[in-house]
Amino acid sequence: MKKLIILLITIFFANIVYAGDFNVYKLENGQTVVIQEVKTNPIVTIDTWIKTGSINENAQNNGVSHFLEHLFFKGSTNHAPGEFDKILETKGAITNAATSKDFTHYYVTIPSKDFDLALEMHSDMLLHPLIPRKELEKERKVVIEEIMKDANSPNTLVYDNLVNMLYTNHPYKRKVIGKADIISTIQREQILDYYNKYYNPSNMVTVIVGDVDAASAIEKVKFDFNGEYKKPIKHVYPKEKILTSQAKNTAYADTQSGYMLIGFRGTRIDDKDSYALDVLSTILGDGRSSIFYRTIKEQKQLAYSIGAVNTGFKDDGIFYISANFTPDKCAKLEESIFAEIKNVQKHGVTQEQLQLAKNIIERDTYYERESISNIAGEIGYTFVTTDDIKYYETYLDNIKKVTAEDVKRVAIKYLGKDKSAVSIVLPETSKEVKISNITKTELPAKLISENENTQKYELSNGATLLLTPNKVNDIVAISIFSKGGELTETIPGTADLTASVLTKGTKKYSSVELAQFLEDNGIKVVPSANADSFAITVLTTKNEYDKTMDILNEVINNATLDDYEIEKSRTDKLNAIKKSKDIPLNLAIDNYKTYIFENTPYSISNKILQKTLPQITQEDIKAYYDKAFFPQNVVISINGNVDKEKTINEFTKIFNNKKGEKFDYSKYSIPSLKEGKKITTSVKDLKTDWIIIGWQTPGVLSRKDYAALQVIDSLLGSGMSSRLFKNLRDKDGLAYQLGSQYSPNALKGAFIVYIGTNPENLNYAQSRMLEEVFRLKKEFVGSKELQEAKDKLLGHYIIGQETNLDKATTIGWFEASGRGYKFDDQYAQLINSVTESDIIEVANKYFNNNYVLSIVKPD
């Protein structure tokens, strides 16, 4: 298990373990509690892990762990069905759960002022669920819908087939989600029997990370989780024999891309070999400097995505290699993967490869530890799979101890071809296709304005710099926005293709050298393009800041935009578009996107890109690149502990010689939708229909309407307390997945509602969604419901500003889009100013019959 957070010295004292950053408690009821105080943001995560998953199920109740995950939200002794979601979400909480083979966990991230409420409801849900028969039957339909949706995924098929080859006796063979025939018939008594066996405090680990006082928090846990000790059930699972000859399964599905998973049985997470396997997986398949990326993707171009990961479970493990590819390259791809493994087994790895892999693991761990939800998740996973904190504490130390000899040894021990299982999914059409084996001193900046956190400077070259000092950690986050984005393209897709090759070589570094330099130094540089802006996000550290400035200068001023790299990226994008068509929901989204702002940069769908990407030349990309970073269009937002004078000088130099024209959003317009449009696509053997209904709305500068639409989105379709969830999912049992989304751009925005439902419910689901939307036009929202929607929205906003990069990106986009960086301070006041009358006014203004209706249904 890579990417764990390392903590410091542990000293044992009575029933509490003290560490540099956290406390571990063992309560009288047998429950383990871990509390870490993190005071950097006013939020907290509560995450309870139950030491059971599909591993403890049988042929009669397979899927019960996942089913229970759904049913826990359906009422408890002290809270009625739906109340848990409604109350917490109105506080802005993010609540969810996940089930795996070894565990099930339930978590809440919430503003810390509501910690007591969240903990009380969290414990009540876990210890006193009612599982009413009426709610059970409704949720049964929802879970079956989820299983049906899952059945349409080639990723699920390729994974399930792999697991079936690796495990025939061990309970890891069972699907976590379960089977429709079992879920459709399992009785309430069977579910309660399973619950009573495993859902006891002695079988739970509760992790609390965030803005809390540990001494106070543990007392609250003792009170809320109070109960008698019950001895946990211990299992001895049947041992699975290692494969002695290669197993292989090739399946065919209604896809356009090829999917490959190669798996080897690995080790338990706490086995000493797991560290060497983590390093090996990084060397083989993590990042652009990895062996698979450089040889198989870049040099041989046999796959458009490939990676490797070592996954340790409680009782075993799997070493995976995954790839997506064009079907005619299947045989050559598989052959090349095993050839690279054999080369490592024969010749080992270099010290440079070894050290780079360790650096990647260490830096990823460091970046991950900035988020409290990640910290809670990693601590919880460690406890349920190892029953101890030691692995969590010593993970990076053990990674550092791995030698090149260790890597070679585990490659030989675990990655033998005769020990492998190969799972492949190909398009139906591939049955008839032969698989091919071919393969200066600057002027000072001007301080424009400032608030409590941020200073706004205008650099001498005209660029805007937002500097937010932050000494909480050494992470430095940079978000660069250049106004215009896809609005300034001559051929759709040019900006996106430019972004994809921006870090594929400069005058100073080749593509491989640049990738290795970034990974050696733990620097992440990610260019991207969207309708309104061209952006670069950067994640680095204070110690590597000078190197980062050098790299940014290279990328912004000296990118080679090599024709060979352009062709590779173009091919990757076209293949990714093909792959996206394998997911029915993507088809519905793409059809909607094509028509909501038809024939404008706001409607660049995959359908359009498939036609335009082949037309883009190297000259088109160079022309876009040359004008993309004109300094008067650039906003640079930095959050971190950096030297102000050095930063001003460096960014003045970087953007000093860029030419172009000042961009003005007001010179562009997006036509209004004059009539409704309906697009229907049929898919063979589809188990779930998808419906998307979308309306045009104003852009971000229409502040009053923007705020009202944000609140409408919150109350209509955001989370389990929303109207769509309560009325269409809970009451009508129409869907597993549904909701709404408001997506405002600079010039215009869009508001959608969507649902995945059983084909027999297509027309009814469509009418019910429209009914809920149009209710907003004639019925006043109650003051209590309105305030809850606002609280939920504002809570999500606070949680969304957790990391340095979150904060830098948010105020950077506020500034670039014309709202100004101080909009961060004004947002809450704007949302709270929305009235019941505003909701009706805005709903009547935009929710008319001129909508785009996109449907994907069975053939």
N, C-alpha and C positions, 0 to 999 in steps of 0.2 A: 504494500500500500504506500504509494508515493504521496507527496504533498501533505504531510502532517506537520503540525506546529510543534516546535521544540520548546519545552519549558525547563525550569532550572531545578535547583537542589531540592531533594525530598527528605524530610526528617520525620520519623515515626514518633507519635506521641499519643498514647491511649487509643481511642477509637477514631482519632482524626489524623489525617496526613497533611502536613503543611508543606507548601511548595512556594517557589518564588512568586508565582502568579495565581495559584488557585488553592482551594481547600477541598479535600475529599473526606466525606463523612460516611460512616456506616451506621444507619439508624437501627433502633431496637426491632423494628418490623422487618429488617433484612434489606431494606432499600439502600442503594448506593446513591449519594448525592455529591455532585461536583459543582462548586461555585467559583467563578472567576470574576473579579471586579474589573470592569473596563469603563472608565469614566469619560472617554473622549467624546461620546455622543449620548444624548438622553434617550437611549433605547435599551431594551433587554430582550434576550432570547431565552425561552423556557423550552427544553427539548427532552422529552421522556422516551427512553428506549426500552422496549419489552423484549426479553431474550427468547423470542419465538417468531417463526416465520413459516414458510412452506416446508422447512426441514422437519417440523413436528406434526405435519399433516399426514393423512393416509388416503387411500384410494376412494374412501367414502366422503371425505370432507375437503379434498384438495381445493384450495381457493378460499377457505374459511378465514384465514388471517387477513387477506385482502378485503373480503366481504365485511369483516368486523371493523376494519379501518373506516369503511363508509358508515357503518351503523352507529359508531360511537358519536357521530354528530347529530344523532336523531333523538336526543333527549336523555335526561338523567333524573335521578331522584329529586334534585333541586332546580332543574331547568327543563322547560318544555321543549319539544322538538323545534329546531330552528333557532332557539334562543341563544345557543352558544355562538353561532356564526353572527347572528344579528347584533348581539351586544358587543362582542370583541371587534367586529369589523367596523362598527360605528366609532370605535376608539382609534381606528386606523391600523388595527393589527393585521398582520399576515399570518394566517393559520393554515396548516396543511398537515399531511401525514404521508408516509411512504412505507411500503411493505417490501421485504426482500426475502432471501432464503433463510437467513439467520436471525432476522429481527423485524420488528415493526416499530416505527417511531412517530411521535406526534409532537408538533412544535408550534410555538407562538412567538412571533417577534412583534413587540409593541412598545409604544412610548413608555418609558420607565415609570412615569407618574401613575400608570394603571397596572403596575406589577402585581399588587395584591389581588385585584379583581381577576387578572389573567390566571394567576396561580390557583386561585380558588376554583375557577371554572374548569381549568385544565385537569386538576385532580378529580373533581366531581365527575367529569366526563369519563375518566379512565377507571375510577373505582365504583361508580354507581350508575352504569348505563341501564336504560330501561328496555331498549330494543322492542318497541311496541310492534305488534303484529302488522298493523296498518302501514307503519313506516318501513317495516322489513319488506313487505311486498312491493312497495314503491321502489325501494332501493335495489331490490332483486332485479327489477327491470333495468335500472340504471347500470348495474354491474354487467348484466348480459349485453347491454349496448356497448359497454367498454370492451368486452371480450370480442364482440363482432367487429368493432372498429380496429382492434388490435390484429384481427385475422387478416385484414387487408394490407398489412404492412410487410414489405419484403424484409425489412430489418428484423422483424419478429420471427419470420419464417426461417431466415438463415441462422439466427441465434438458437431457436428451439431445436432445429435439426442438429446443430453442433452439440448441444447439451445431451440430446438423446443418444449420441454416439459415445460421449465421454462417461455418462452415468447410466447404468442399467439397473443397479441394485440400490445404490445410495439414494436417500431421499432428495438430494440435490437434483434429481432427475425431474422433479415435479415443477410444473409451471406455477409461478408465483400468483399470477392472475386467476388461475384455476380454469375450469372447463364449464362451458355453458350448461351442459346436461347435469352437472353436479350442483351448480349454483341455482338452477331452476327448480331443484327438488329438495335441497337441504332444508331440514326442519329447524325451527327456532330452538328446540331442545338440544339439538346437536351443536348449534352455535354457542349456546350458553354453557354446555358441557366443556367445550374447548376453552371458552373464556375463563371459567372457574379453575381450570387446570393451570393456566399460564399467566393470567392477568392479576398477579398479586404483587404487592410492593417488594417482596423478596426477589422477584424476578424482573425488577425495574431498575433502571439507571436514569436519574433525573439530572440534567446538566443545565445550569443557569449561568449565562455569561452576559455581562453588560453593566449598566449603571445602577448597581444595587449595593447595599451594605451586606457583606457575607454573614455577619453575626445575626442580623435581623432576618435575612432571607432564610437561613436554615431553621430558625424557629417557626417561620411561616410554613415551611415544607413539613416539618414535624406535625404541625397542627392540621394542615390540609390533607396530608397523606396518612393520617393516624389510622392504625389498624393493627391487628394481631399478626405475629410472625407465622408464616406458613412455609414449610420446607419446600424449596423448589424441586421440581421433577428433574431427575438426571437421566439422560439418554446415552446409550452406547449405540452408535450407528454402524450399520454393516460396512465393511471395507470394500472399496471398489478396486478391482484389479486394473493395473496399468495396461494400456493397449500394447500388444506385441506386434501388431501389423497395422498399417495405416487404414483408417476407416474413412469412407468418403460418401457424401450424399449430394447429388445434384438435383435440384428441384426447378420447376419452371412455373412462372407466374406472369401475370399481366403487368410487366414492368418494361422499361426501356433501357435500363442499365444492368450491369452485372454486380453481384454482391458476393463477397468471399470472406469467410471467417475460418482461420486455421487456429485450432486450439490444442494445447498440450496440458496435461494434468500438472499442476504446480505444487505449491506447498500451503500449509496453514499460514495464516498471516504472521504468526509469531515464530515461525521456523527460521533458523539462522540463514538458510538459503534464500529467504524471501528478499533480503536486502540486495544480494547480488542479482537476483532476478529483476528487481526494480531498476537497478543500474543497467542491466542488459536490455530491458525493454526501452529505456531512454536512448541508449546507443543505437538500437535498431530502428526505433520508430517514433521518436518524440522530437518534433521540430524539423526545421529546414536543413540542419546540419546532420541529421540522422542518416544511417546507412540506407534504409529503404527509400527515404525521400530523395536522396541524391542519386542513387543508382537506378531505382525502379521507376520513380515518378519523373525525375528530371532528365536523366541520361537516356534511359530506355523508353520512357513515356508509355509504360504498360498500365499505369493506373492514374486516375486523377485525384485520388486521395488514398493514403495508406498510413497505417500507424500500428503501434504495438503497445500493449499494457499488461502488466502483471497484476492480477486480482487475487488477494488472499482472503479466504473465508475462514470461518471458525474451525471447520473440520477438513478443509481441503483448499484447493486453489486452482485457477486456470490462467495460463499464459496465452493471451489472445494476439492474433495478428489480423487486422481487418483491412479490407480494400474495396474500393468501388472502381469499376473499369468498364470499358466498352467490351461487349461480349466476345468479339473476335480475338481478343488478346488473353482470354482466360487461361489457356494451357501454358502459354509463355510466362504469364504472370506467376502462376503457381510454381513453375519450374525455377524462376528467378528468385522467388522468396526463399525456397529451400537451398538454392545455391549460395545465397548470402549467409544463411544460417550455417551452412557447411563451412564456409570460409572463416567464420568466427570460431567454429569448433576446431578447425585445423590450425589457424594462425593466431587466434586470440584477438585482442584489441590493443590499440596503442595507449600509451600513457596520456596522450592528448585527448583521445576519445573518452577515456575513463574520467579524467578531470572535468571535461566539459559536461559529461552526464551528471556528475556530482554537483557541479555549479548550477545546472538547470534545476535539479531536484531541490537544492537548498534555496535558490532564489524564488522558485514557485511556492515553496513552503512559507517563505518570508512574506510574499505578497498575499497569500491566502490568509495569513494570520491577522490581517487588518480587519476582517469582517467577523463580527461576533457570531453570526449564524454559522459560518464556516468553522470557527473554533468549537462551538457547541457540537456540531456534527462530527468533527474529527475525534473529539474526546468520547462522545457517545459510541461511535463505531468501534473505537479501541476497546472500550469496556465490554461491549456485548460480544466481541469476537475473541478477546483474550482474558476477560475477567480480571484485568489489572490495568494500571496506568503506566506501567514500566515501558511498554512498547511506544507509547505516545511520547514519553519523556526522552527516551534514548534513541529515537528513530534516526535523527540526523547524525548522531555520533556513530551509529552502526553503519550508516551509508558511507561515512568517511573512512571506515575501516576496510571497505571492500577493495580488493586488489584486482589487477588485471587477470591474475591466475584464477581468482574466484569466479570472475565473469566467464572465462573460458570453461571452467569446470562445470558450472551450472548449465551452460549452453549444451555441453556434451551430455550431462546427466538428464536433463528434462526435455530438450528440444530435438530429440531423435526423430527422423522422418517416420520410423516404424511406430513411434508413440503418438503420432499426430492424428487428429480428426480434421477433415477438410469439408466444410459446408459451403455450397455454392448455390446461388439462385440466379437463374438466367431468364431472359424474356421467352415467352412461348415461341416466338419466331425463331429462336436459336436452335430449336429442335431440328430445323431444316437447314441451318447454316453451318458450314464447316468452320471449326475453330482454328484460327490461324496462329502460327508460331512466329510471325514477323513483328517483328516489332519497331586700418587707418584710424585715427582718433575720431570718434563720432560726436556729433552735437548732443547735448544733454536732452533727455526726454522731458516732456512737459506733464506735470501732474494735473489732470483734468478734474478729478473728484475722488472722494474716498468715503467709505463708511467704516463701521467698527471692525470689519474683517479684511476689506479689500481696497487696494489703491488702483485707480485707473490712470494709465499714462498714455500719452500720444508720443510715439517715437518720432525721431526726426525724419524718418522715411515715410511717415503717415500711418504706420501700423498701430493698432490699439493693443496695449498690454494690460492685462488684469493680473495683479500680483496679490496672492492671498498667503501671507506667511503662516507656516504651520510647523511647530517644533515638537508635535506629539510623537512623531516617528521620523525616520530618515527617508521615507518614500517621497519621491517627487513626481507629481502628476502634471502633465502638460496636455492641454487640448487646444489645437489650432484650427480655426474655422476660416475658410475663404469663401466669401459670399458668392453666390451664383450657382455653383454645383451643376446639376443637369440642365438648368435653365439656359446655360450658355453653350450647350452642345450644338453642333451642326448635325451630328448623327447620333441617335440614341445609343447609349452604351459606352460612348467614348470616355466619359469621366470615370465610370466604373472600371473600365479596362486600364485606364491610366493609373488608377489607384492600385490595381493588382500588380503592376510592374514597377512601381515606384521604388520598391526596396529590392528589386532583382538585379542590382548592379549599379555602380557609380563610376566616375572616372578614377577614383582611388581604390575601390573595392570591386572585385567580381561578385557575382551573385552568391557563390559559395562562401567567399571570404566575408562578405557582409553578414550573411546568416550566422557564420561561426563567431564573428566579433560580437554580435548582439547577444548570442546565447552565452558566450564566455563571460560577458559582463552583466548578464541579467537585465538587459535593456529590451523593452518591448516597444516597437514602432509600428503602428497600425494605421495605414491610410484607408480612407473610405470616401464614397461619394453618395450623396442623396439629392433629392430634387432641389433643395435650396442652398446647399453648401458642399464644398470639398473639404474634408477634415483629415487631420492627423492626430491620433492620440498617442501619447508617450508615457511609459511607466519606467522609472529609473530610481536610483538612490542618490543621496547627497554625494557619496564617494565617487560615483560614476558620472556626475553631472557634466564635467568638462568633456568627457568622451561622448556623452550624449549630444552636446552642442555640435561637436565635430560631425557626428553622424547626421544630425538634422540638416546641417549646412550641405552635406553631400547629397542627401535625398532631395532637398528643395532646389538646389542649384546645379547639381552635377549628375543627375540620374541619366544613365545611358539609354534607357528605353530601347533596349536591344530587340531587334526584329524576331530573333529566335525566342526570347522570353515572351514577347507579345503573342506569338503563335501558340506557345504552350499555355499561356493564360487564357487565350481565346478558346482553345480546345477544352480546357478545364471548365470554363463557364458554360460552354455548350453542352458538355457532358453533365454538368450539375443541373442544367435546365431539363435535360432528358430524365435524370434521376428524380427530379421534383415531381414529374408527371406520374410517378409510381404511387404517390400519396393523393388520394381523392380530394382531401381538403385543399391541397395546393392548387388543384384544377379549378375549384370554386373561387379561390382567392385570385388566381390569375385572370379568370374571366371577368370578375368584378373589377379588378384593377385596370383592365384594358378599357373599360367603358365609363368609369366614374368621372374621369377627366379626359375624355377621348381626344386623341391627337394632340396632347400636350405633354410636357415633361413630367407632369404629375401622374401620367398613366403609362409609364414605361414598364410594361409587363414582360414576363418571359416569352409570351407569344410574339411580342414585338422584337425583343432582343434576339430571338432565334433568327429573325430576318436581317437585323441590322448589324449584329456583331461581325459576320463575315465580310461586311463592306468596309470596316474601319481599317485604315492603313497606318503605317508607322508615322507618316506625315501628319495625319489627323491627331494622333496622340501627342506628337511633339508640339503641334500648334496649341493644343489644349493646355499642355504642361507649361508652355512658355507664358501663358496669360493667367494661369490659375492662382499665382501667388503675388499678384500686384498688391503692394503693402497697404494701400488705402482701403482694400477690401478684406484685410486680414485682422482677425481678433485672436490674440494669444492669451490663454488663461492658464495660470500656474498656481498650483496648491502644493506647498512644501517648504522645506527649510533651505532656501537658496539665497545667494548673495545678490542684492538688488542691483548694484552698479554693474556687476559682471553680467547679469541677466539682460539688463538694458543694452549694454554694449554688444553682447553676442547676437541678440535678435535684431538689433539695428544693422549689423553687418550681414546677417543671413538674408534679410529682405531688401538690402540696399540697391541691388542692381536689377531688380525685377521690373519688367515693363508691363503696361496694360492700360485698361480704362477703369475708372471708378464705376462700381456696380450699383445700380439703384433698383430695388425691387418694384418701385412704383411705376417703372417703365414697362413692366410685364403685366400681363393679365391672363386669367384662366376663364374661359367661357363657362357660362352657367348651363346646367343640364335643363333642356327645354321640355323633355318628355321622358317617360319611363322607359327602361330597357330591360328585357328579359333574355338571359342566356342559359341554355340547358345543355349539359353534357352527360352522355350515358357511358357508364363503365360496366364492363362484364363482371358478373358475380359479386356486385357490390352489396355489402351487408348493412352499410350505414349511408343514408342520404345526407347531403350537406346543403344548407341553405344560407346564403348571405344576402342581406338587404342593406343597401347603403345610400345615404343622402349626402349631397354637397353641403358644406357649412362654411362659415367665414374662417379666415386665417387667424394667426395669433395676435394680430394688432387690434382686432375688434374685441377689446378687453371685456366688456360687459357680456357679450354673447359667448366669448371664449370661456368665461367663468361659469356661466349658466350651463353650458354644454359639458364642462368638466363635472359639475354636480349631477347633471342628468345621467351621465355615464356611470357615476358612482352608485346612484340609487337604482338605475334600471338594470345594469348587467355586470357590475363589478363584484365578484365574490359570492359567497353562499348566503349572504343576507340580502342580496339584490332581488328585485321584483321578478326578473326572468327566472332566476334560480328557484325561488320559492314557489312561483305559480306554475311554470312550465316543467320544471324538473321535479320538485317535491310533490306538488299537488297532482299534476297531470302525468308525471312519469314519462315525459316525452324524450328525454335526452340524458346522456352522460355529460356531454360537453356543449356548453352554450354560453352566451354572454353578449356584451356590447363593447365597442371600442371607439373612442374619439381620437382622431389623428389630425391635429392641426398643423399645417405648414405655414410658410410666411404669407402666401397669397390667398390660399383657400385651404379648407380642411375637409374631412369626411367623417361621418358618423355611421357606424354599422351595427347591426345585430346579426347574430349567427347562431346556428344550431346544427348538431349532428343527431339524426333521429332514425328510427326504424322506417324503411320505405313505405310501410302501410300508413304511417302517420304524416306523410309529406305535406299534404294540403292543410291538414288541421294545424300542424306545427307552424306553417307559414302564416296562417290566419291569426293564430294566437300571438305570434311575435308582433305582427302589425297592430293587433288589438292593444297590446301592452304599450307600444310606442304612441299610438294615437290617443290613449287614455290621458297622456300628459298634456294634450291640447285642450282638454275640456274639464279635467278634474284637478282641483288644487291639491298639491302635495301637502300632507299634514306637517305641521311645524316640527313635530318630534322626528318624523321620518326624514325631513329635510336636514335637520341638525345632525342626525346620525350619518347621513350621506356626506355631509361636510367634514365631520370628524374622521370618518373613514378615509376620505380623500387626503386630508391634511396629515393624518398618521402615516399613510403610504408615502407622502412627500418627505416627511422627516426620515423615515427608514431608507428612502431612496437616496439620501445624502450621506451615506455612511462612510464611504472611502474618499481618499483624496481625489481620485479620478472622478468619482461621482460629482463631487463639489466643483471641480475645475470645469467639467463638461457642462454642468447645468448653467452656471453663470456665464460661461463662454457663449453658449447658444442663446441665452437671454440677450446678451449684448449684440451678437451678430444678427439676430432676427429683428432688432429694432426696439426691443422692450427695455433694454438697459440692464446692466448687471444688478442694479438695486431692485429689480423685479423680484429677486429672491426674498427680499424683506417685505415686499408688498403682496406676495402671493396669498398668504393666509388672510389678510384683510380683504382682498378681492373676492376670495371664495366665500368668506363669511358674510359678504355684502349681498349675496344672491338671495332673492326673496321668492315666495310662492308665486307671485305675479310674474317675476322674471322667467320662471320655468315655463309657465303657460305661454307667455309672449314669445319666447325663443322656440318652443316646440311648434307653435303655429307658423312661425316664420320659415322654418326649415323642413319640418316633417310633413311633406306633401306627397302627391302621387308621382312626382318626378324622381323616382328612385331606380337604382340598378338592382335587379333581382338575379342572382347567380345560383343555379341549382346543379348539383351533381347527383345523379340517381342511377339505379341499375339499368342495364341495357335491356 
